[in-house]
Amino acid sequence: MLRVEHLTVQAGNQIILEDISFTIPPGQTHLLLGPNGSGKSTLLRAIMGLGETKVVEGKIYFKGEDVTDLSLDERARLGMGIAMQKPPVLPEVTLQGLAEILAEKFGNGWETVAKELNCEYLLNRGLNVMFSGGESKRAELFQLMIQRPQLLLVDEPESGVDLENIVLIGKVLKFLLKAEKIKEREHSGLIITHTGHILNYINADKGYILIKGRLVCEGNPRDLFEEISKHGFEGCLECVVQKRI
């Protein structure tokens, strides 16, 4: 579904990511872990083709097609979607207006989804204008539910939301990834998480630790969380050096 080969990414005048390589097979969900400032959000934005990131070296393949130089909207039409941690505030765009455009492009309805995600009262407001953390997350997932991307990129779905919203977000991601039974999964995901709460709702197949712009190790996501809780991220890096993980 997604193959990233030797990716080096620049944001502004600074190299943020160096020599990143990994593969997500169809139907698998992978987690991306790492301390603040390690480049996790930059990686998701580069995969999606958001304009402030620049690929200096390497390639991004989606379903076998080289998408490295494709625009954001071209990647979305192919089946890639992103839920950002801090989505842009767009006062001139209503959530309903955007939902109607997405429904026309992707052929999925939005009215029932708005009700299920408790977004009805947000429909006529400027997008993300004075939205709470939970409201922003629900609005992002509302858009993804209409798009139904084959590759789901999600940046910290648990951050800034209360327990009730975490439960709702977890259920929506589980539905989008079709993770009830592994053999029935159709879509793939790459999810950034700090808390690991999302593991209560989805079946993650692999985890990665990103430190200072480099992937330092990969493995079972629950095992990685256990090591992080014991040693911290820098301690995990030392474990890698000593080949303990």
C-alpha positions as CSV (number, residue, x, y, z in Angstrom):
1,M,0.0,0.0,0.0
2,L,2.8,2.4,0.9
3,R,6.5,2.2,0.3
4,V,8.9,4.9,1.4
5,E,12.5,4.5,0.1
6,H,15.5,6.5,1.5
7,L,13.4,9.6,2.1
8,T,15.2,12.8,3.1
9,V,12.8,15.8,3.7
10,Q,13.5,19.5,4.1
11,A,11.1,22.0,5.8
12,G,12.2,25.6,5.3
13,N,16.0,25.6,5.2
14,Q,16.4,22.6,7.5
15,I,16.7,18.9,6.9
16,I,14.1,17.3,9.2
17,L,14.2,13.6,8.0
18,E,17.1,11.6,6.7
19,D,17.1,8.3,4.9
20,I,13.7,7.0,6.0
21,S,12.6,3.6,4.6
22,F,9.6,1.5,5.5
23,T,6.8,-0.4,3.9
24,I,3.1,-0.8,4.9
25,P,1.4,-3.8,3.2
26,P,-2.3,-3.7,2.3
27,G,-4.5,-4.1,5.3
28,Q,-1.9,-3.3,7.9
29,T,-1.8,-0.5,10.4
30,H,1.6,0.9,11.7
31,L,2.3,3.2,14.6
32,L,4.9,6.0,14.6
33,L,6.4,6.9,18.0
34,G,9.0,9.4,19.0
35,P,9.7,12.5,21.2
36,N,8.5,16.0,20.3
37,G,10.5,17.5,17.5
38,S,11.7,14.2,16.1
39,G,10.0,14.8,12.7
40,K,6.9,12.6,13.0
41,S,4.4,15.1,11.7
42,T,6.8,16.2,9.0
43,L,6.9,12.6,7.7
44,L,3.1,12.3,7.5
45,R,2.9,15.7,5.7
46,A,5.6,14.7,3.3
47,I,3.8,11.5,2.5
48,M,0.6,13.4,1.8
49,G,2.4,16.1,-0.2
50,L,1.6,19.1,1.9
51,G,3.4,22.1,0.4
52,E,5.7,23.2,3.2
53,T,7.7,20.0,3.0
54,K,10.2,19.2,0.2
55,V,11.6,15.8,-0.7
56,V,15.3,16.2,-1.2
57,E,16.1,12.6,-1.9
58,G,14.1,9.3,-2.0
59,K,10.8,8.1,-3.3
60,I,7.2,7.6,-2.0
61,Y,5.1,4.8,-3.7
62,F,1.4,4.4,-3.1
63,K,-0.1,1.1,-4.5
64,G,3.1,0.7,-6.6
65,E,2.8,4.2,-8.2
66,D,5.5,6.8,-7.7
67,V,3.6,9.7,-6.0
68,T,6.7,11.7,-4.9
69,D,6.0,14.6,-7.2
70,L,2.2,14.5,-7.3
71,S,0.2,17.3,-5.7
72,L,-1.9,17.0,-2.6
73,D,-5.2,16.7,-4.4
74,E,-3.8,14.1,-6.8
75,R,-2.7,11.9,-3.9
76,A,-6.2,12.4,-2.3
77,R,-7.9,11.3,-5.5
78,L,-5.7,8.1,-5.6
79,G,-6.9,7.2,-2.1
80,M,-4.6,8.9,0.4
81,G,-6.1,10.8,3.4
82,I,-4.7,12.7,6.4
83,A,-6.1,13.8,9.8
84,M,-3.8,16.5,11.1
85,Q,-3.0,17.2,14.7
86,K,-3.5,21.0,14.2
87,P,-5.6,21.5,11.1
88,P,-5.8,24.9,9.5
89,V,-8.4,27.5,10.6
90,L,-10.4,28.5,7.5
91,P,-13.1,31.1,8.5
92,E,-14.4,31.4,4.9
93,V,-15.0,27.6,4.5
94,T,-17.9,25.9,6.4
95,L,-17.7,22.3,7.4
96,Q,-20.8,21.6,5.5
97,G,-19.5,23.3,2.3
98,L,-16.4,21.1,2.5
99,A,-18.5,18.0,3.2
100,E,-20.6,18.7,0.1
101,I,-17.4,19.0,-2.1
102,L,-16.0,15.8,-0.7
103,A,-19.3,13.9,-1.2
104,E,-19.4,15.0,-4.8
105,K,-15.7,14.0,-5.4
106,F,-15.8,10.6,-3.6
107,G,-19.5,9.6,-4.0
108,N,-20.2,9.1,-0.3
109,G,-23.0,10.8,1.7
110,W,-22.3,13.1,4.7
111,E,-25.6,13.8,6.6
112,T,-25.7,10.5,8.5
113,V,-22.0,10.7,9.3
114,A,-22.4,14.2,10.7
115,K,-25.0,12.9,13.1
116,E,-22.9,9.9,14.1
117,L,-19.9,12.1,14.9
118,N,-21.9,14.8,16.6
119,C,-20.8,17.4,14.1
120,E,-24.2,18.7,13.1
121,Y,-23.9,21.9,15.2
122,L,-20.5,22.6,13.6
123,L,-21.7,22.4,10.0
124,N,-22.3,26.1,9.4
125,R,-19.3,27.4,11.4
126,G,-16.0,28.4,9.8
127,L,-13.8,25.3,9.6
128,N,-11.9,24.9,12.9
129,V,-12.8,28.5,14.0
130,M,-12.8,28.3,17.8
131,F,-13.2,24.5,17.7
132,S,-12.1,22.6,20.8
133,G,-9.6,19.8,20.5
134,G,-12.3,17.2,20.4
135,E,-14.3,19.2,17.8
136,S,-11.3,19.6,15.6
137,K,-10.6,15.8,15.8
138,R,-14.2,15.0,15.0
139,A,-14.3,17.4,12.1
140,E,-11.1,15.8,10.6
141,L,-12.6,12.3,11.0
142,F,-15.9,13.5,9.5
143,Q,-14.0,14.5,6.3
144,L,-12.2,11.2,6.2
145,M,-15.4,9.2,6.7
146,I,-16.7,10.9,3.5
147,Q,-13.5,10.4,1.6
148,R,-12.9,6.8,2.8
149,P,-9.2,6.7,1.9
150,Q,-7.3,3.5,1.3
151,L,-4.3,4.9,3.2
152,L,-5.1,6.7,6.4
153,L,-2.5,9.0,7.9
154,V,-3.4,10.2,11.4
155,D,-1.4,12.6,13.6
156,E,-1.9,12.1,17.3
157,P,-5.7,11.3,17.4
158,E,-5.7,11.3,21.3
159,S,-4.1,14.7,21.9
160,G,-6.2,17.4,23.4
161,V,-9.4,15.4,23.7
162,D,-11.4,14.0,26.6
163,L,-12.1,10.4,27.3
164,E,-15.5,10.4,25.6
165,N,-14.0,11.8,22.4
166,I,-11.1,9.3,22.5
167,V,-13.7,6.4,22.6
168,L,-15.5,7.9,19.6
169,I,-12.3,8.6,17.7
170,G,-11.1,5.0,18.3
171,K,-14.3,3.6,17.0
172,V,-14.2,5.7,13.8
173,L,-10.6,4.8,13.1
174,K,-11.4,1.1,13.7
175,F,-14.2,1.4,11.2
176,L,-12.1,3.2,8.6
177,L,-9.3,0.6,8.9
178,K,-11.8,-2.2,8.9
179,A,-9.9,-3.9,11.7
180,E,-12.6,-6.2,13.2
181,K,-10.7,-9.2,11.7
182,I,-7.3,-9.0,10.3
183,K,-8.1,-11.2,7.3
184,E,-11.0,-8.9,6.3
185,R,-9.0,-5.6,6.4
186,E,-9.0,-3.6,3.2
187,H,-7.4,-0.3,4.2
188,S,-4.0,0.6,5.7
189,G,-2.9,3.2,8.2
190,L,0.1,5.1,9.7
191,I,-0.8,6.6,13.0
192,I,1.3,8.9,15.3
193,T,0.6,8.3,19.0
194,H,2.2,9.4,22.2
195,T,-0.1,7.8,24.7
196,G,-0.8,4.5,23.0
197,H,-4.5,4.7,23.9
198,I,-5.4,4.1,20.3
199,L,-4.1,0.5,20.7
200,N,-7.3,-0.2,22.7
201,Y,-9.3,0.3,19.5
202,I,-7.2,-0.8,16.5
203,N,-5.0,-3.8,15.7
204,A,-1.6,-2.3,15.0
205,D,0.8,-4.6,13.2
206,K,4.1,-2.8,13.6
207,G,5.6,0.2,15.4
208,Y,8.5,2.5,14.6
209,I,10.6,4.8,16.8
210,L,11.7,8.0,15.2
211,I,14.4,10.1,16.9
212,K,16.1,13.2,15.5
213,G,14.8,12.5,12.0
214,R,15.8,8.9,11.8
215,L,14.0,5.6,12.3
216,V,16.1,3.9,15.0
217,C,14.1,0.7,15.4
218,E,10.9,-1.2,14.6
219,G,8.9,-4.0,16.2
220,N,5.8,-5.0,18.0
221,P,4.1,-1.7,19.0
222,R,3.1,-2.9,22.5
223,D,6.7,-4.1,23.1
224,L,8.0,-0.7,22.0
225,F,5.6,1.1,24.3
226,E,6.8,-1.1,27.2
227,E,10.4,-0.2,26.5
228,I,9.6,3.5,26.2
229,S,7.7,3.4,29.5
230,K,10.8,1.8,31.2
231,H,13.7,3.7,29.5
232,G,12.2,6.7,27.7
233,F,13.0,7.4,24.0
234,E,16.7,8.1,24.6
235,G,16.9,5.0,26.7
236,C,15.4,3.1,23.8
237,L,18.0,4.5,21.5
238,E,20.7,3.1,23.9
239,C,18.8,-0.3,23.9
240,V,19.1,-0.3,20.1
241,V,22.8,0.4,20.3
242,Q,23.2,-2.5,22.7
243,K,20.9,-4.6,20.5
244,R,18.4,-5.3,23.3
245,I,15.5,-4.2,21.1
